[in-house]
């Protein structure tokens, strides 16, 4: 009997930001696996099994999901945001690569979700209107020297930069180090936005400059957007400030 494994993105938080296809995949599953805070956002149906695990157990969770699907079950693995952006989709395919036999008879799907940088960008305007990149500041799976290199090169290339996982209790100082690297390349007046818990009751948005950014507070629930040299703040008729990056650019 063939099983089915769907990797689902739940978006940044609000239920209305979960796509209908993602909601249907969760509802159809016999077993739903995920990091406990993500599962807490869902309500199990009668007979549906939820299996929670720690946020550093992604590969084990992926392998477990494949085993369950191989037994003929319909399985959903949930991620916050989009499952393909620093999340569970890559872990599932990494598990398949490590043990190809786990994929036997399993139909794998990935359902996209609204990732944090898109939600944050929508709150402040259109900062991703031109070329951009995303970098995770977590060094759990890569060395900090590589993160510094990518930050420097992205800054030199004048991308708008979305920083995921900017700070945690174990890594309180890395965001400051990131700003140090960026400040060596970018103007002190570069626009920086801190978007915390976007879409939730405790949402907060702060728009500042690179010079003032080290004074802002952020944690693992914060998405940090670093503007390019072209990113600007404008005021509409209601005097609200909007941040956007023009669609065109000149060669440099």
C-alpha positions as a Markdown table, in Angstrom:
| # | Residue | x | y | z |
|---|---|---|---|---|
| 1 | Unk | 0.0 | 0.0 | 0.0 |
| 2 | Unk | 1.5 | 3.4 | -1.1 |
| 3 | Unk | 1.7 | 6.1 | 1.5 |
| 4 | Unk | 1.8 | 9.8 | 1.0 |
| 5 | Unk | 4.1 | 12.4 | 2.6 |
| 6 | Unk | 3.3 | 16.1 | 2.3 |
| 7 | Unk | 5.6 | 18.8 | 3.6 |
| 8 | Unk | 3.4 | 21.8 | 4.6 |
| 9 | Unk | 4.2 | 25.4 | 5.2 |
| 10 | Unk | 1.9 | 27.0 | 7.9 |
| 11 | Unk | 3.0 | 30.6 | 7.2 |
| 12 | Unk | 4.2 | 33.0 | 9.9 |
| 13 | Unk | 1.3 | 32.5 | 12.3 |
| 14 | Unk | -2.2 | 33.6 | 11.5 |
| 15 | Unk | -4.6 | 30.9 | 10.4 |
| 16 | Unk | -5.7 | 33.0 | 7.4 |
| 17 | Unk | -2.2 | 32.9 | 6.0 |
| 18 | Unk | -2.3 | 29.1 | 5.7 |
| 19 | Unk | -3.1 | 28.3 | 2.1 |
| 20 | Unk | -6.2 | 26.2 | 1.4 |
| 21 | Unk | -4.0 | 23.5 | -0.1 |
| 22 | Unk | -1.8 | 23.4 | 3.0 |
| 23 | Unk | -4.8 | 23.2 | 5.2 |
| 24 | Unk | -6.3 | 20.4 | 3.2 |
| 25 | Unk | -3.0 | 18.4 | 3.4 |
| 26 | Unk | -3.0 | 18.7 | 7.2 |
| 27 | Unk | -6.7 | 17.8 | 7.4 |
| 28 | Unk | -6.2 | 14.7 | 5.2 |
| 29 | Unk | -3.2 | 13.3 | 7.2 |
| 30 | Unk | -3.3 | 10.3 | 9.5 |
| 31 | Unk | -0.2 | 11.6 | 11.3 |
| 32 | Unk | 1.1 | 15.1 | 11.6 |
| 33 | Unk | 4.7 | 15.7 | 12.7 |
| 34 | Unk | 6.5 | 18.9 | 13.6 |
| 35 | Unk | 8.2 | 21.1 | 16.0 |
| 36 | Unk | 5.9 | 21.4 | 19.1 |
| 37 | Unk | 5.1 | 25.2 | 18.8 |
| 38 | Unk | 4.0 | 24.6 | 15.2 |
| 39 | Unk | 1.7 | 21.7 | 16.1 |
| 40 | Unk | 0.2 | 23.9 | 18.8 |
| 41 | Unk | -1.2 | 26.1 | 16.1 |
| 42 | Unk | -3.3 | 23.2 | 14.8 |
| 43 | Unk | -6.2 | 21.2 | 16.2 |
| 44 | Unk | -6.1 | 17.4 | 15.6 |
| 45 | Unk | -9.2 | 15.7 | 14.2 |
| 46 | Unk | -10.6 | 12.7 | 15.9 |
| 47 | Unk | -8.3 | 9.8 | 15.3 |
| 48 | Unk | -5.5 | 12.0 | 13.9 |
| 49 | Unk | -2.1 | 11.5 | 15.6 |
| 50 | Unk | 0.2 | 14.5 | 16.3 |
| 51 | Unk | 3.9 | 13.7 | 16.9 |
| 52 | Unk | 5.9 | 16.6 | 18.3 |
| 53 | Unk | 9.7 | 16.9 | 18.4 |
| 54 | Unk | 12.5 | 19.4 | 19.2 |
| 55 | Unk | 13.5 | 22.0 | 16.6 |
| 56 | Unk | 17.0 | 20.4 | 16.3 |
| 57 | Unk | 15.6 | 17.0 | 15.4 |
| 58 | Unk | 14.6 | 17.8 | 11.8 |
| 59 | Unk | 16.4 | 14.9 | 10.1 |
| 60 | Unk | 15.1 | 12.3 | 12.6 |
| 61 | Unk | 11.6 | 13.8 | 12.1 |
| 62 | Unk | 11.9 | 13.5 | 8.3 |
| 63 | Unk | 13.1 | 9.9 | 8.5 |
| 64 | Unk | 10.2 | 9.1 | 10.9 |
| 65 | Unk | 7.8 | 10.7 | 8.5 |
| 66 | Unk | 9.1 | 8.6 | 5.6 |
| 67 | Unk | 8.9 | 5.4 | 7.6 |
| 68 | Unk | 5.2 | 6.1 | 8.5 |
| 69 | Unk | 4.4 | 7.0 | 4.9 |
| 70 | Unk | 6.1 | 3.8 | 3.8 |
| 71 | Unk | 3.7 | 1.9 | 6.0 |
| 72 | Unk | 0.9 | 3.3 | 4.0 |
| 73 | Unk | -0.1 | 6.2 | 6.1 |
| 74 | Unk | -0.9 | 9.7 | 5.0 |
| 75 | Unk | 1.6 | 11.9 | 6.7 |
| 76 | Unk | 2.1 | 15.7 | 7.0 |
| 77 | Unk | 5.2 | 17.3 | 8.2 |
| 78 | Unk | 4.6 | 20.9 | 9.1 |
| 79 | Unk | 7.0 | 23.9 | 9.1 |
| 80 | Unk | 6.4 | 27.5 | 9.9 |
| 81 | Unk | 6.6 | 29.9 | 7.0 |
| 82 | Unk | 7.5 | 28.1 | 3.8 |
| 83 | Unk | 8.8 | 24.5 | 4.1 |
| 84 | Unk | 11.4 | 25.1 | 1.5 |
| 85 | Unk | 13.0 | 28.1 | 3.2 |
| 86 | Unk | 15.3 | 27.1 | 6.1 |
| 87 | Unk | 12.8 | 24.4 | 7.0 |
| 88 | Unk | 11.6 | 20.8 | 6.7 |
| 89 | Unk | 11.4 | 20.2 | 2.9 |
| 90 | Unk | 15.2 | 20.1 | 2.7 |
| 91 | Unk | 15.4 | 17.8 | 5.7 |
| 92 | Unk | 13.0 | 15.4 | 4.0 |
| 93 | Unk | 15.0 | 15.2 | 0.8 |
| 94 | Unk | 18.2 | 14.9 | 2.8 |
| 95 | Unk | 16.7 | 11.9 | 4.6 |
| 96 | Unk | 15.8 | 10.4 | 1.2 |
| 97 | Unk | 19.4 | 11.0 | -0.1 |
| 98 | Unk | 20.8 | 9.3 | 3.0 |
| 99 | Unk | 18.5 | 6.3 | 2.8 |
| 100 | Unk | 16.9 | 6.1 | -0.7 |
| 101 | Unk | 14.9 | 3.0 | 0.3 |
| 102 | Unk | 12.8 | 5.2 | 2.6 |
| 103 | Unk | 11.2 | 6.7 | -0.5 |
| 104 | Unk | 10.0 | 3.4 | -1.8 |
| 105 | Unk | 6.2 | 3.5 | -2.4 |
| 106 | Unk | 6.0 | 7.0 | -0.9 |
| 107 | Unk | 4.4 | 9.9 | -2.9 |
| 108 | Unk | 6.1 | 13.1 | -1.7 |
| 109 | Unk | 4.6 | 16.6 | -2.1 |
| 110 | Unk | 5.6 | 20.0 | -0.9 |
| 111 | Unk | 2.9 | 22.6 | -0.2 |
| 112 | Unk | 4.3 | 26.2 | -0.2 |
| 113 | Unk | 3.6 | 28.7 | 2.5 |
| 114 | Unk | 4.1 | 32.4 | 3.2 |
| 115 | Unk | 7.6 | 32.8 | 4.5 |
| 116 | Unk | 8.6 | 35.4 | 7.1 |
| 117 | Unk | 10.4 | 37.8 | 4.7 |
| 118 | Unk | 7.3 | 38.1 | 2.5 |
| 119 | Unk | 5.1 | 38.8 | 5.5 |
| 120 | Unk | 7.5 | 41.3 | 6.9 |
| 121 | Unk | 8.0 | 43.0 | 3.5 |
| 122 | Unk | 4.2 | 43.3 | 3.0 |
| 123 | Unk | 3.9 | 45.1 | 6.4 |
| 124 | Unk | 6.4 | 47.8 | 5.5 |
| 125 | Unk | 5.7 | 48.2 | 1.8 |
| 126 | Unk | 7.8 | 46.7 | -1.0 |
| 127 | Unk | 11.5 | 46.4 | 0.2 |
| 128 | Unk | 11.9 | 43.2 | -2.0 |
| 129 | Unk | 10.9 | 45.1 | -5.1 |
| 130 | Unk | 14.3 | 44.5 | -6.7 |
| 131 | Unk | 17.0 | 41.8 | -6.2 |
| 132 | Unk | 17.3 | 40.3 | -2.8 |
| 133 | Unk | 18.8 | 37.3 | -0.9 |
| 134 | Unk | 18.0 | 35.5 | 2.4 |
| 135 | Unk | 20.7 | 34.5 | 4.9 |
| 136 | Unk | 20.2 | 32.5 | 8.1 |
| 137 | Unk | 22.5 | 33.7 | 11.0 |
| 138 | Unk | 22.2 | 30.3 | 12.7 |
| 139 | Unk | 25.6 | 28.6 | 12.7 |
| 140 | Unk | 24.2 | 25.2 | 13.9 |
| 141 | Unk | 24.7 | 23.7 | 10.4 |
| 142 | Unk | 27.3 | 26.0 | 8.9 |
| 143 | Unk | 30.4 | 27.8 | 10.3 |
| 144 | Unk | 30.2 | 31.5 | 11.2 |
| 145 | Unk | 33.1 | 32.3 | 8.9 |
| 146 | Unk | 30.8 | 31.2 | 5.9 |
| 147 | Unk | 28.0 | 33.4 | 7.2 |
| 148 | Unk | 30.3 | 36.4 | 7.5 |
| 149 | Unk | 31.6 | 35.8 | 3.9 |
| 150 | Unk | 28.0 | 35.6 | 2.5 |
| 151 | Unk | 27.0 | 38.8 | 4.4 |
| 152 | Unk | 30.0 | 40.7 | 3.1 |
| 153 | Unk | 29.5 | 39.6 | -0.5 |
| 154 | Unk | 25.8 | 40.2 | -0.4 |
| 155 | Unk | 26.4 | 43.7 | 1.0 |
| 156 | Unk | 29.0 | 44.3 | -1.7 |
| 157 | Unk | 26.6 | 43.2 | -4.4 |
| 158 | Unk | 24.0 | 45.6 | -3.0 |
| 159 | Unk | 21.3 | 43.0 | -2.4 |
| 160 | Unk | 18.4 | 43.7 | -0.1 |
| 161 | Unk | 19.1 | 41.1 | 2.6 |
| 162 | Unk | 16.6 | 39.2 | 4.7 |
| 163 | Unk | 18.2 | 37.8 | 7.9 |
| 164 | Unk | 16.5 | 34.7 | 9.4 |
| 165 | Unk | 17.3 | 33.4 | 12.9 |
| 166 | Unk | 19.1 | 36.6 | 13.9 |
| 167 | Unk | 19.5 | 35.9 | 17.6 |
| 168 | Unk | 18.7 | 33.4 | 20.3 |
| 169 | Unk | 19.6 | 32.7 | 23.9 |
| 170 | Unk | 22.6 | 30.7 | 22.7 |
| 171 | Unk | 23.6 | 33.2 | 20.0 |
| 172 | Unk | 22.8 | 36.7 | 21.5 |
| 173 | Unk | 25.8 | 38.4 | 19.9 |
| 174 | Unk | 25.8 | 37.2 | 16.3 |
| 175 | Unk | 23.3 | 39.8 | 15.1 |
| 176 | Unk | 25.7 | 42.5 | 16.3 |
| 177 | Unk | 28.6 | 40.8 | 14.5 |
| 178 | Unk | 26.4 | 40.7 | 11.3 |
| 179 | Unk | 25.8 | 44.5 | 11.6 |
| 180 | Unk | 29.6 | 45.0 | 12.0 |
| 181 | Unk | 30.2 | 43.1 | 8.8 |
| 182 | Unk | 27.5 | 45.0 | 6.9 |
| 183 | Unk | 28.6 | 48.4 | 8.3 |
| 184 | Unk | 32.0 | 47.9 | 6.7 |
| 185 | Unk | 30.4 | 48.0 | 3.3 |
| 186 | Unk | 27.0 | 49.7 | 3.6 |
| 187 | Unk | 26.1 | 53.3 | 4.4 |
| 188 | Unk | 25.2 | 54.1 | 8.0 |
| 189 | Unk | 21.9 | 55.4 | 6.6 |
| 190 | Unk | 20.9 | 52.1 | 5.0 |
| 191 | Unk | 17.3 | 51.3 | 6.0 |
| 192 | Unk | 16.9 | 48.3 | 8.4 |
| 193 | Unk | 13.6 | 46.9 | 9.5 |
| 194 | Unk | 12.9 | 44.6 | 12.4 |
| 195 | Unk | 9.7 | 42.6 | 12.0 |
| 196 | Unk | 8.9 | 40.5 | 15.1 |
| 197 | Unk | 6.0 | 38.0 | 15.3 |
| 198 | Unk | 4.4 | 39.3 | 12.1 |
| 199 | Unk | 0.7 | 38.6 | 12.0 |
| 200 | Unk | 0.4 | 37.7 | 15.6 |
| 201 | Unk | -1.1 | 39.5 | 18.6 |
| 202 | Unk | 2.4 | 40.7 | 19.8 |
| 203 | Unk | 3.6 | 41.8 | 16.4 |
| 204 | Unk | 6.0 | 44.7 | 16.4 |
| 205 | Unk | 7.7 | 46.5 | 13.4 |
| 206 | Unk | 10.6 | 48.9 | 13.8 |
| 207 | Unk | 12.2 | 50.7 | 10.9 |
| 208 | Unk | 15.6 | 52.3 | 11.6 |
| 209 | Unk | 19.0 | 52.7 | 10.0 |
| 210 | Unk | 22.1 | 50.5 | 10.0 |
| 211 | Unk | 23.8 | 53.0 | 12.3 |
| 212 | Unk | 21.0 | 52.6 | 14.9 |
| 213 | Unk | 20.3 | 48.9 | 14.3 |
| 214 | Unk | 22.5 | 47.5 | 17.0 |
| 215 | Unk | 20.3 | 49.3 | 19.6 |
| 216 | Unk | 17.2 | 47.4 | 18.4 |
| 217 | Unk | 16.0 | 44.2 | 20.2 |
| 218 | Unk | 15.5 | 41.0 | 18.2 |
| 219 | Unk | 15.1 | 37.3 | 18.8 |
| 220 | Unk | 14.3 | 34.1 | 16.9 |
| 221 | Unk | 10.8 | 35.4 | 16.1 |
| 222 | Unk | 12.3 | 38.4 | 14.4 |
| 223 | Unk | 13.0 | 38.8 | 10.6 |
| 224 | Unk | 15.5 | 41.5 | 9.9 |
| 225 | Unk | 15.5 | 43.3 | 6.5 |
| 226 | Unk | 18.6 | 45.2 | 5.4 |
| 227 | Unk | 17.8 | 47.6 | 2.5 |
| 228 | Unk | 20.0 | 48.1 | -0.6 |
| 229 | Unk | 21.5 | 51.5 | -1.5 |
| 230 | Unk | 18.3 | 52.2 | -3.5 |
| 231 | Unk | 15.8 | 51.3 | -0.7 |
| 232 | Unk | 14.0 | 54.3 | 0.5 |
| 233 | Unk | 11.2 | 55.5 | 2.8 |
| 234 | Unk | 8.4 | 57.5 | 1.4 |
| 235 | Unk | 5.3 | 59.1 | 2.8 |
| 236 | Unk | 1.8 | 58.8 | 1.3 |
| 237 | Unk | -1.1 | 61.2 | 1.7 |
| 238 | Unk | -1.9 | 59.8 | 5.1 |
| 239 | Unk | 1.7 | 60.5 | 6.2 |
| 240 | Unk | 2.4 | 56.9 | 6.8 |
| 241 | Unk | 6.0 | 55.9 | 5.9 |
| 242 | Unk | 6.4 | 53.1 | 3.4 |
| 243 | Unk | 9.7 | 51.4 | 2.6 |
| 244 | Unk | 10.3 | 50.2 | -0.9 |
| 245 | Unk | 13.1 | 49.3 | -3.3 |
| 246 | Unk | 12.6 | 50.6 | -6.9 |
| 247 | Unk | 12.2 | 48.0 | -9.6 |
| 248 | Unk | 15.1 | 49.4 | -11.7 |
| 249 | Unk | 18.8 | 49.8 | -11.0 |
| 250 | Unk | 21.8 | 51.2 | -12.7 |
| 251 | Unk | 25.0 | 49.3 | -13.2 |
| 252 | Unk | 27.8 | 49.9 | -10.8 |
